[in-house]
Amino acid sequence: MCQQLPIDRIAVLSMYEVEGITSMPVPSRRCPACLERGQTVWVIPGKCCPECGTPVN
């Protein structure tokens, strides 16, 4: 079973002049099984869909 993580962004500590934490978008894909049912669920490639558990590559 895939581990489900409810994150859509990751935090990266800045190593440059800007202080603090920068958020960056994570590449994702729509779950094909949920898409067939008319739902749009975004999943990080290599993870399982949090709604139906389908692995998304």
PyMOL Python script that loads the backbone (N, CA, C, O; Angstrom):
from pymol import cmd

cmd.read_pdbstr("""\
ATOM      1  N   MET A   1       0.850  -1.189   0.000  1.00  0.00           N
ATOM      2  CA  MET A   1       0.000   0.000   0.000  1.00  0.00           C
ATOM      3  C   MET A   1       0.887   1.242   0.000  1.00  0.00           C
ATOM      4  O   MET A   1       1.936   1.253   0.645  1.00  0.00           O
ATOM      5  N   CYS A   2       0.496   2.236  -0.682  1.00  0.00           N
ATOM      6  CA  CYS A   2       1.267   3.474  -0.748  1.00  0.00           C
ATOM      7  C   CYS A   2       1.013   4.329   0.481  1.00  0.00           C
ATOM      8  O   CYS A   2      -0.075   4.316   1.056  1.00  0.00           O
ATOM      9  N   GLN A   3       2.027   5.060   0.862  1.00  0.00           N
ATOM     10  CA  GLN A   3       1.874   6.003   1.962  1.00  0.00           C
ATOM     11  C   GLN A   3       1.242   7.273   1.423  1.00  0.00           C
ATOM     12  O   GLN A   3       1.653   7.778   0.378  1.00  0.00           O
ATOM     13  N   GLN A   4       0.243   7.794   2.127  1.00  0.00           N
ATOM     14  CA  GLN A   4      -0.462   8.976   1.663  1.00  0.00           C
ATOM     15  C   GLN A   4       0.048  10.204   2.401  1.00  0.00           C
ATOM     16  O   GLN A   4       0.075  10.232   3.632  1.00  0.00           O
ATOM     17  N   LEU A   5       0.450  11.210   1.650  1.00  0.00           N
ATOM     18  CA  LEU A   5       0.920  12.458   2.226  1.00  0.00           C
ATOM     19  C   LEU A   5       0.059  13.602   1.706  1.00  0.00           C
ATOM     20  O   LEU A   5      -0.034  13.796   0.494  1.00  0.00           O
ATOM     21  N   PRO A   6      -0.577  14.368   2.604  1.00  0.00           N
ATOM     22  CA  PRO A   6      -1.475  15.440   2.167  1.00  0.00           C
ATOM     23  C   PRO A   6      -0.743  16.751   1.882  1.00  0.00           C
ATOM     24  O   PRO A   6      -1.215  17.815   2.282  1.00  0.00           O
ATOM     25  N   ILE A   7       0.412  16.693   1.192  1.00  0.00           N
ATOM     26  CA  ILE A   7       1.136  17.924   0.889  1.00  0.00           C
ATOM     27  C   ILE A   7       1.109  18.191  -0.598  1.00  0.00           C
ATOM     28  O   ILE A   7       1.119  17.261  -1.405  1.00  0.00           O
ATOM     29  N   ASP A   8       1.075  19.456  -0.960  1.00  0.00           N
ATOM     30  CA  ASP A   8       1.158  19.794  -2.371  1.00  0.00           C
ATOM     31  C   ASP A   8       2.306  20.763  -2.632  1.00  0.00           C
ATOM     32  O   ASP A   8       2.513  21.202  -3.763  1.00  0.00           O
ATOM     33  N   ARG A   9       3.039  21.089  -1.594  1.00  0.00           N
ATOM     34  CA  ARG A   9       4.216  21.951  -1.737  1.00  0.00           C
ATOM     35  C   ARG A   9       5.279  21.460  -0.755  1.00  0.00           C
ATOM     36  O   ARG A   9       4.963  20.831   0.255  1.00  0.00           O
ATOM     37  N   ILE A  10       6.516  21.749  -1.058  1.00  0.00           N
ATOM     38  CA  ILE A  10       7.590  21.397  -0.152  1.00  0.00           C
ATOM     39  C   ILE A  10       8.279  22.667   0.310  1.00  0.00           C
ATOM     40  O   ILE A  10       8.281  23.669  -0.405  1.00  0.00           O
ATOM     41  N   ALA A  11       8.853  22.634   1.477  1.00  0.00           N
ATOM     42  CA  ALA A  11       9.571  23.786   2.015  1.00  0.00           C
ATOM     43  C   ALA A  11      11.060  23.573   1.795  1.00  0.00           C
ATOM     44  O   ALA A  11      11.587  22.493   2.064  1.00  0.00           O
ATOM     45  N   VAL A  12      11.729  24.595   1.310  1.00  0.00           N
ATOM     46  CA  VAL A  12      13.162  24.530   1.054  1.00  0.00           C
ATOM     47  C   VAL A  12      13.822  25.674   1.813  1.00  0.00           C
ATOM     48  O   VAL A  12      13.451  26.836   1.650  1.00  0.00           O
ATOM     49  N   LEU A  13      14.800  25.333   2.640  1.00  0.00           N
ATOM     50  CA  LEU A  13      15.525  26.381   3.348  1.00  0.00           C
ATOM     51  C   LEU A  13      16.393  27.139   2.353  1.00  0.00           C
ATOM     52  O   LEU A  13      17.063  26.543   1.510  1.00  0.00           O
ATOM     53  N   SER A  14      16.369  28.441   2.465  1.00  0.00           N
ATOM     54  CA  SER A  14      17.100  29.278   1.529  1.00  0.00           C
ATOM     55  C   SER A  14      18.574  29.346   1.905  1.00  0.00           C
ATOM     56  O   SER A  14      18.907  29.510   3.079  1.00  0.00           O
ATOM     57  N   MET A  15      19.460  29.220   0.918  1.00  0.00           N
ATOM     58  CA  MET A  15      20.897  29.321   1.156  1.00  0.00           C
ATOM     59  C   MET A  15      21.436  30.625   0.579  1.00  0.00           C
ATOM     60  O   MET A  15      22.651  30.800   0.495  1.00  0.00           O
ATOM     61  N   TYR A  16      20.575  31.526   0.187  1.00  0.00           N
ATOM     62  CA  TYR A  16      21.008  32.752  -0.447  1.00  0.00           C
ATOM     63  C   TYR A  16      20.693  33.931   0.460  1.00  0.00           C
ATOM     64  O   TYR A  16      20.433  33.744   1.648  1.00  0.00           O
ATOM     65  N   GLU A  17      20.712  35.133  -0.081  1.00  0.00           N
ATOM     66  CA  GLU A  17      20.505  36.337   0.708  1.00  0.00           C
ATOM     67  C   GLU A  17      19.111  36.433   1.310  1.00  0.00           C
ATOM     68  O   GLU A  17      18.924  37.035   2.367  1.00  0.00           O
ATOM     69  N   VAL A  18      18.141  35.841   0.638  1.00  0.00           N
ATOM     70  CA  VAL A  18      16.769  35.900   1.132  1.00  0.00           C
ATOM     71  C   VAL A  18      16.648  34.978   2.337  1.00  0.00           C
ATOM     72  O   VAL A  18      17.034  33.811   2.268  1.00  0.00           O
ATOM     73  N   GLU A  19      16.126  35.484   3.419  1.00  0.00           N
ATOM     74  CA  GLU A  19      15.991  34.676   4.623  1.00  0.00           C
ATOM     75  C   GLU A  19      14.619  34.042   4.683  1.00  0.00           C
ATOM     76  O   GLU A  19      13.676  34.531   4.062  1.00  0.00           O
ATOM     77  N   GLY A  20      14.503  32.959   5.424  1.00  0.00           N
ATOM     78  CA  GLY A  20      13.211  32.315   5.636  1.00  0.00           C
ATOM     79  C   GLY A  20      13.045  31.066   4.808  1.00  0.00           C
ATOM     80  O   GLY A  20      14.015  30.488   4.317  1.00  0.00           O
ATOM     81  N   ILE A  21      11.803  30.661   4.662  1.00  0.00           N
ATOM     82  CA  ILE A  21      11.455  29.435   3.959  1.00  0.00           C
ATOM     83  C   ILE A  21      10.755  29.793   2.656  1.00  0.00           C
ATOM     84  O   ILE A  21       9.893  30.671   2.626  1.00  0.00           O
ATOM     85  N   THR A  22      11.127  29.120   1.596  1.00  0.00           N
ATOM     86  CA  THR A  22      10.516  29.334   0.290  1.00  0.00           C
ATOM     87  C   THR A  22       9.690  28.110  -0.062  1.00  0.00           C
ATOM     88  O   THR A  22      10.168  26.987   0.099  1.00  0.00           O
ATOM     89  N   SER A  23       8.467  28.290  -0.535  1.00  0.00           N
ATOM     90  CA  SER A  23       7.668  27.153  -0.978  1.00  0.00           C
ATOM     91  C   SER A  23       7.786  27.033  -2.483  1.00  0.00           C
ATOM     92  O   SER A  23       7.815  28.029  -3.207  1.00  0.00           O
ATOM     93  N   MET A  24       7.853  25.776  -2.943  1.00  0.00           N
ATOM     94  CA  MET A  24       8.006  25.511  -4.367  1.00  0.00           C
ATOM     95  C   MET A  24       6.916  24.551  -4.803  1.00  0.00           C
ATOM     96  O   MET A  24       6.565  23.644  -4.049  1.00  0.00           O
ATOM     97  N   PRO A  25       6.367  24.724  -6.001  1.00  0.00           N
ATOM     98  CA  PRO A  25       5.346  23.785  -6.475  1.00  0.00           C
ATOM     99  C   PRO A  25       5.951  22.401  -6.719  1.00  0.00           C
ATOM    100  O   PRO A  25       7.109  22.278  -7.117  1.00  0.00           O
ATOM    101  N   VAL A  26       5.160  21.381  -6.477  1.00  0.00           N
ATOM    102  CA  VAL A  26       5.570  20.001  -6.689  1.00  0.00           C
ATOM    103  C   VAL A  26       4.909  19.502  -7.965  1.00  0.00           C
ATOM    104  O   VAL A  26       3.706  19.698  -8.138  1.00  0.00           O
ATOM    105  N   PRO A  27       5.653  18.863  -8.866  1.00  0.00           N
ATOM    106  CA  PRO A  27       5.016  18.333 -10.066  1.00  0.00           C
ATOM    107  C   PRO A  27       3.991  17.273  -9.700  1.00  0.00           C
ATOM    108  O   PRO A  27       4.242  16.444  -8.826  1.00  0.00           O
ATOM    109  N   SER A  28       2.857  17.290 -10.350  1.00  0.00           N
ATOM    110  CA  SER A  28       1.812  16.321 -10.028  1.00  0.00           C
ATOM    111  C   SER A  28       1.037  15.948 -11.291  1.00  0.00           C
ATOM    112  O   SER A  28       1.117  16.618 -12.320  1.00  0.00           O
ATOM    113  N   ARG A  29       0.293  14.865 -11.173  1.00  0.00           N
ATOM    114  CA  ARG A  29      -0.541  14.371 -12.268  1.00  0.00           C
ATOM    115  C   ARG A  29      -1.929  14.075 -11.735  1.00  0.00           C
ATOM    116  O   ARG A  29      -2.120  13.859 -10.538  1.00  0.00           O
ATOM    117  N   ARG A  30      -2.893  14.069 -12.641  1.00  0.00           N
ATOM    118  CA  ARG A  30      -4.255  13.724 -12.238  1.00  0.00           C
ATOM    119  C   ARG A  30      -4.385  12.205 -12.154  1.00  0.00           C
ATOM    120  O   ARG A  30      -3.821  11.487 -12.980  1.00  0.00           O
ATOM    121  N   CYS A  31      -5.117  11.719 -11.171  1.00  0.00           N
ATOM    122  CA  CYS A  31      -5.360  10.287 -11.018  1.00  0.00           C
ATOM    123  C   CYS A  31      -6.276   9.834 -12.152  1.00  0.00           C
ATOM    124  O   CYS A  31      -7.373  10.371 -12.308  1.00  0.00           O
ATOM    125  N   PRO A  32      -5.839   8.840 -12.954  1.00  0.00           N
ATOM    126  CA  PRO A  32      -6.673   8.406 -14.083  1.00  0.00           C
ATOM    127  C   PRO A  32      -7.969   7.731 -13.649  1.00  0.00           C
ATOM    128  O   PRO A  32      -8.989   7.876 -14.322  1.00  0.00           O
ATOM    129  N   ALA A  33      -7.950   6.995 -12.535  1.00  0.00           N
ATOM    130  CA  ALA A  33      -9.160   6.310 -12.071  1.00  0.00           C
ATOM    131  C   ALA A  33     -10.206   7.322 -11.596  1.00  0.00           C
ATOM    132  O   ALA A  33     -11.390   7.185 -11.904  1.00  0.00           O
ATOM    133  N   CYS A  34      -9.774   8.324 -10.857  1.00  0.00           N
ATOM    134  CA  CYS A  34     -10.715   9.351 -10.397  1.00  0.00           C
ATOM    135  C   CYS A  34     -11.198  10.207 -11.555  1.00  0.00           C
ATOM    136  O   CYS A  34     -12.347  10.647 -11.566  1.00  0.00           O
ATOM    137  N   LEU A  35     -10.322  10.449 -12.535  1.00  0.00           N
ATOM    138  CA  LEU A  35     -10.702  11.235 -13.698  1.00  0.00           C
ATOM    139  C   LEU A  35     -11.823  10.556 -14.473  1.00  0.00           C
ATOM    140  O   LEU A  35     -12.711  11.230 -14.995  1.00  0.00           O
ATOM    141  N   GLU A  36     -11.793   9.224 -14.553  1.00  0.00           N
ATOM    142  CA  GLU A  36     -12.871   8.487 -15.224  1.00  0.00           C
ATOM    143  C   GLU A  36     -14.205   8.641 -14.500  1.00  0.00           C
ATOM    144  O   GLU A  36     -15.265   8.560 -15.121  1.00  0.00           O
ATOM    145  N   ARG A  37     -14.152   8.862 -13.189  1.00  0.00           N
ATOM    146  CA  ARG A  37     -15.376   9.063 -12.406  1.00  0.00           C
ATOM    147  C   ARG A  37     -15.800  10.525 -12.353  1.00  0.00           C
ATOM    148  O   ARG A  37     -16.781  10.868 -11.694  1.00  0.00           O
ATOM    149  N   GLY A  38     -15.059  11.386 -13.050  1.00  0.00           N
ATOM    150  CA  GLY A  38     -15.419  12.796 -13.100  1.00  0.00           C
ATOM    151  C   GLY A  38     -14.810  13.629 -11.994  1.00  0.00           C
ATOM    152  O   GLY A  38     -15.188  14.788 -11.826  1.00  0.00           O
ATOM    153  N   GLN A  39     -13.877  13.077 -11.234  1.00  0.00           N
ATOM    154  CA  GLN A  39     -13.219  13.814 -10.156  1.00  0.00           C
ATOM    155  C   GLN A  39     -11.828  14.223 -10.606  1.00  0.00           C
ATOM    156  O   GLN A  39     -11.196  13.530 -11.404  1.00  0.00           O
ATOM    157  N   THR A  40     -11.356  15.342 -10.097  1.00  0.00           N
ATOM    158  CA  THR A  40      -9.991  15.769 -10.365  1.00  0.00           C
ATOM    159  C   THR A  40      -9.213  15.690  -9.064  1.00  0.00           C
ATOM    160  O   THR A  40      -9.433  16.477  -8.144  1.00  0.00           O
ATOM    161  N   VAL A  41      -8.293  14.719  -8.999  1.00  0.00           N
ATOM    162  CA  VAL A  41      -7.444  14.538  -7.826  1.00  0.00           C
ATOM    163  C   VAL A  41      -6.001  14.575  -8.305  1.00  0.00           C
ATOM    164  O   VAL A  41      -5.608  13.774  -9.153  1.00  0.00           O
ATOM    165  N   TRP A  42      -5.207  15.503  -7.765  1.00  0.00           N
ATOM    166  CA  TRP A  42      -3.813  15.638  -8.158  1.00  0.00           C
ATOM    167  C   TRP A  42      -2.950  14.787  -7.243  1.00  0.00           C
ATOM    168  O   TRP A  42      -3.137  14.781  -6.026  1.00  0.00           O
ATOM    169  N   VAL A  43      -1.981  14.051  -7.848  1.00  0.00           N
ATOM    170  CA  VAL A  43      -1.131  13.117  -7.110  1.00  0.00           C
ATOM    171  C   VAL A  43       0.319  13.329  -7.544  1.00  0.00           C
ATOM    172  O   VAL A  43       0.589  13.547  -8.725  1.00  0.00           O
ATOM    173  N   ILE A  44       1.244  13.265  -6.597  1.00  0.00           N
ATOM    174  CA  ILE A  44       2.668  13.327  -6.906  1.00  0.00           C
ATOM    175  C   ILE A  44       3.036  12.036  -7.632  1.00  0.00           C
ATOM    176  O   ILE A  44       2.700  10.956  -7.146  1.00  0.00           O
ATOM    177  N   PRO A  45       3.720  12.108  -8.790  1.00  0.00           N
ATOM    178  CA  PRO A  45       4.098  10.893  -9.506  1.00  0.00           C
ATOM    179  C   PRO A  45       4.882   9.937  -8.605  1.00  0.00           C
ATOM    180  O   PRO A  45       5.778  10.352  -7.869  1.00  0.00           O
ATOM    181  N   GLY A  46       4.528   8.648  -8.676  1.00  0.00           N
ATOM    182  CA  GLY A  46       5.160   7.642  -7.844  1.00  0.00           C
ATOM    183  C   GLY A  46       4.414   7.370  -6.558  1.00  0.00           C
ATOM    184  O   GLY A  46       4.764   6.439  -5.833  1.00  0.00           O
ATOM    185  N   LYS A  47       3.391   8.158  -6.253  1.00  0.00           N
ATOM    186  CA  LYS A  47       2.576   7.985  -5.049  1.00  0.00           C
ATOM    187  C   LYS A  47       1.219   7.419  -5.431  1.00  0.00           C
ATOM    188  O   LYS A  47       0.895   7.292  -6.612  1.00  0.00           O
ATOM    189  N   CYS A  48       0.432   7.082  -4.418  1.00  0.00           N
ATOM    190  CA  CYS A  48      -0.927   6.572  -4.647  1.00  0.00           C
ATOM    191  C   CYS A  48      -1.926   7.694  -4.435  1.00  0.00           C
ATOM    192  O   CYS A  48      -1.695   8.610  -3.645  1.00  0.00           O
ATOM    193  N   CYS A  49      -3.030   7.611  -5.144  1.00  0.00           N
ATOM    194  CA  CYS A  49      -4.103   8.589  -5.022  1.00  0.00           C
ATOM    195  C   CYS A  49      -4.685   8.512  -3.605  1.00  0.00           C
ATOM    196  O   CYS A  49      -4.985   7.419  -3.124  1.00  0.00           O
ATOM    197  N   PRO A  50      -4.846   9.653  -2.935  1.00  0.00           N
ATOM    198  CA  PRO A  50      -5.407   9.639  -1.573  1.00  0.00           C
ATOM    199  C   PRO A  50      -6.892   9.292  -1.554  1.00  0.00           C
ATOM    200  O   PRO A  50      -7.417   8.904  -0.511  1.00  0.00           O
ATOM    201  N   GLU A  51      -7.581   9.424  -2.691  1.00  0.00           N
ATOM    202  CA  GLU A  51      -9.010   9.123  -2.751  1.00  0.00           C
ATOM    203  C   GLU A  51      -9.286   7.649  -3.002  1.00  0.00           C
ATOM    204  O   GLU A  51     -10.109   7.046  -2.313  1.00  0.00           O
ATOM    205  N   CYS A  52      -8.597   7.057  -3.994  1.00  0.00           N
ATOM    206  CA  CYS A  52      -8.926   5.682  -4.394  1.00  0.00           C
ATOM    207  C   CYS A  52      -7.771   4.693  -4.229  1.00  0.00           C
ATOM    208  O   CYS A  52      -7.985   3.486  -4.337  1.00  0.00           O
ATOM    209  N   GLY A  53      -6.550   5.177  -3.970  1.00  0.00           N
ATOM    210  CA  GLY A  53      -5.419   4.300  -3.762  1.00  0.00           C
ATOM    211  C   GLY A  53      -4.722   3.828  -5.020  1.00  0.00           C
ATOM    212  O   GLY A  53      -3.839   2.973  -4.946  1.00  0.00           O
ATOM    213  N   THR A  54      -5.095   4.363  -6.181  1.00  0.00           N
ATOM    214  CA  THR A  54      -4.471   3.966  -7.448  1.00  0.00           C
ATOM    215  C   THR A  54      -3.064   4.536  -7.530  1.00  0.00           C
ATOM    216  O   THR A  54      -2.888   5.738  -7.328  1.00  0.00           O
ATOM    217  N   PRO A  55      -2.041   3.706  -7.822  1.00  0.00           N
ATOM    218  CA  PRO A  55      -0.689   4.237  -8.015  1.00  0.00           C
ATOM    219  C   PRO A  55      -0.636   5.114  -9.264  1.00  0.00           C
ATOM    220  O   PRO A  55      -1.183   4.748 -10.304  1.00  0.00           O
ATOM    221  N   VAL A  56       0.015   6.258  -9.164  1.00  0.00           N
ATOM    222  CA  VAL A  56       0.129   7.186 -10.286  1.00  0.00           C
ATOM    223  C   VAL A  56       1.611   7.333 -10.623  1.00  0.00           C
ATOM    224  O   VAL A  56       2.415   7.717  -9.773  1.00  0.00           O
ATOM    225  N   ASN A  57       1.962   7.024 -11.869  1.00  0.00           N
ATOM    226  CA  ASN A  57       3.367   7.128 -12.314  1.00  0.00           C
ATOM    227  C   ASN A  57       3.600   8.359 -13.136  1.00  0.00           C
ATOM    228  O   ASN A  57       4.720   8.597 -13.587  1.00  0.00           O
TER     229      ASN A  57
END
""", "prot")
cmd.dss("prot")
cmd.show_as("cartoon", "prot")
cmd.util.cbc("prot")
cmd.orient("prot")
